[in-house]
C-alpha cells in the first residue's frame, strides 16, 4: 500500500492512500493541553478564509478529554499556495486525566465530510 508521511506539529502523520484514514501518533506531557492537529481552510490562490470544518468525534479518548476550537493559524512555509498566510482553522486539543500515564487514542472526522477518519494514538509520558 502506498504511504505518504508528513510532519504535523512535531508528529508523524501517515496516510494510507487505499483507505480513507489517517493515523497520527503523539507523545504528550501528562495533564497538559496539547495541540493535536489543525485543519485550516483557505480558498484559491488569493488565500481568503473559507468555511471552517466541523470536527466530529467518532471515538472519544478513554483517559483524557478533547477540545476543538476555531482559531486563526499560520499556514506552514512549506505550503505551495499560501505559505506564511493566516487562515481560520478547526484546531483539536487533547489533555490527559489527572495522574494518568500510558496510552490513549481517539478518532474524528471533519464535516463537510472529507472522506478521511483521523485516528490519533497518544502516549502520555
C-alpha positions as CSV (number, residue, x, y, z in Angstrom):
1,X,0.0,0.0,0.0
2,X,1.4,3.4,-0.9
3,X,2.0,5.7,2.1
4,X,2.7,9.4,2.5
5,X,4.4,10.7,5.7
6,X,4.1,14.4,6.7
7,X,5.4,16.3,9.6
8,X,2.5,17.8,11.5
9,X,3.2,19.8,14.7
10,X,6.2,17.7,15.6
11,X,4.4,14.4,15.0
12,X,4.3,12.0,12.1
13,X,1.1,11.8,10.1
14,X,0.8,8.7,7.9
15,X,-1.8,8.4,5.2
16,X,-2.7,5.1,3.6
17,X,-3.9,6.1,0.1
18,X,-6.1,3.0,-0.5
19,X,-8.2,3.6,2.7
20,X,-9.9,6.8,3.9
21,X,-8.0,7.0,7.1
22,X,-5.0,9.0,8.5
23,X,-3.1,7.9,11.7
24,X,-1.3,10.4,13.9
25,X,0.9,9.4,16.8
26,X,1.9,11.9,19.5
27,X,3.9,11.9,22.7
28,X,2.4,14.3,25.2
29,X,3.1,15.5,28.8
30,X,0.5,14.5,31.4
31,X,-2.3,16.9,32.1
32,X,-1.0,19.5,29.5
33,X,-3.4,20.7,26.8
34,X,-1.6,19.7,23.6
35,X,-2.5,20.7,20.1
36,X,-3.1,17.5,18.1
37,X,-3.9,18.8,14.6
38,X,-5.3,21.9,12.9
39,X,-7.4,21.9,9.8
40,X,-7.1,25.4,8.1
41,X,-9.3,26.4,5.2
42,X,-8.1,28.8,2.5
43,X,-9.8,29.5,-0.8
44,X,-7.9,29.7,-4.1
45,X,-4.6,31.5,-5.0
46,X,-5.7,34.7,-3.1
47,X,-5.7,32.7,0.2
48,X,-9.0,34.0,1.5
49,X,-10.7,32.4,4.6
50,X,-13.0,29.5,3.8
51,X,-15.7,27.8,6.0
52,X,-14.0,26.1,9.0
53,X,-14.9,22.4,9.0
54,X,-16.8,21.0,12.0
55,X,-15.0,18.3,13.8
56,X,-17.0,15.2,14.8
57,X,-15.5,12.9,17.4
58,X,-16.2,9.3,16.2
59,X,-14.4,7.6,19.1
60,X,-13.6,9.6,22.2
61,X,-10.5,9.1,24.3
62,X,-10.8,7.0,27.4
63,X,-8.0,8.6,29.5
64,X,-8.4,12.2,28.5
65,X,-10.5,15.0,27.1
66,X,-10.7,16.8,23.8
67,X,-11.3,20.5,23.0
68,X,-12.0,21.7,19.5
69,X,-11.7,25.5,18.8
70,X,-11.8,27.8,15.8
71,X,-8.6,29.8,15.7
72,X,-6.5,31.8,13.2
73,X,-3.3,29.8,12.4
74,X,-0.3,30.5,10.2
75,X,-0.1,28.3,7.1
76,X,3.2,26.4,7.1
77,X,6.0,27.9,4.9
78,X,6.1,24.6,3.0
79,X,2.5,25.2,1.7
80,X,2.8,25.6,-2.1
81,X,-0.1,28.1,-2.4
82,X,-0.4,30.2,0.8
83,X,2.9,30.0,2.7
84,X,3.0,32.1,5.8
85,X,-0.5,33.4,5.4
86,X,-3.1,33.4,8.2
87,X,-6.3,31.2,7.9
88,X,-9.1,30.1,10.2
89,X,-8.8,26.5,11.3
90,X,-10.5,23.9,13.4
91,X,-7.9,23.0,16.0
92,X,-8.1,19.8,18.0
93,X,-6.5,19.7,21.5
94,X,-6.0,16.8,23.9
95,X,-5.5,16.7,27.7
96,X,-5.0,13.6,29.8
97,X,-6.8,13.0,33.1
98,X,-5.0,13.8,36.3
99,X,-2.4,11.2,37.3
100,X,-2.7,9.1,34.2
101,X,0.4,8.0,32.1
102,X,0.2,5.5,29.3
103,X,-1.6,5.1,26.0
104,X,-4.8,6.7,24.8
105,X,-6.5,7.0,21.5
106,X,-9.4,8.7,19.7
107,X,-10.8,9.2,16.3
108,X,-12.5,12.1,14.5
109,X,-13.5,13.3,11.1
110,X,-14.2,16.7,9.7
111,X,-17.5,17.7,8.2
112,X,-18.3,18.5,5.5
113,X,-17.1,15.0,5.1
114,X,-13.6,14.9,3.7
115,X,-13.8,11.1,3.5
116,X,-11.0,10.8,6.0
117,X,-11.2,9.4,9.5
118,X,-8.3,10.7,11.7
119,X,-7.1,8.0,14.1
120,X,-4.9,9.5,16.9
121,X,-2.7,7.4,19.2
122,X,-1.4,9.3,22.3
123,X,1.5,8.3,24.5
124,X,1.3,10.2,27.8
125,X,4.8,10.3,29.4
